[in-house]
Amino acid sequence: MNSDVIKGKWKQLNGRIKERWGNLTDDDLDVVEGHSEYLAGKLQERYGWSKEKAQDELREFSSKL
């Protein structure tokens, strides 16, 4: 995942991220602020996923950007 792309487009991506992963709150996204590692951690926390599952989800999401 290209974290520079995520950071650069963070404000634009917030809506798409909320659509895809509705369990993430605005506060979660404020904390993450474009850092893919933090986003993966929040996905693990909110969905109970393994680290690998969260990273796979993020890779799939970023491939569609």
C-alpha angles and dihedrals in degrees: 000000000000104000091188089063091049092049093046095050098034098124092047092047097051093085094047091047091051090050092051098040107026094175091072113096129215087252090055090052092047090055093046094049095177099315107133093202091057091045091053089050092051090050089052091049097046099039102029092237127155118252090255093052092050091049091048090052091050092048091051091047094048092048088063095053 
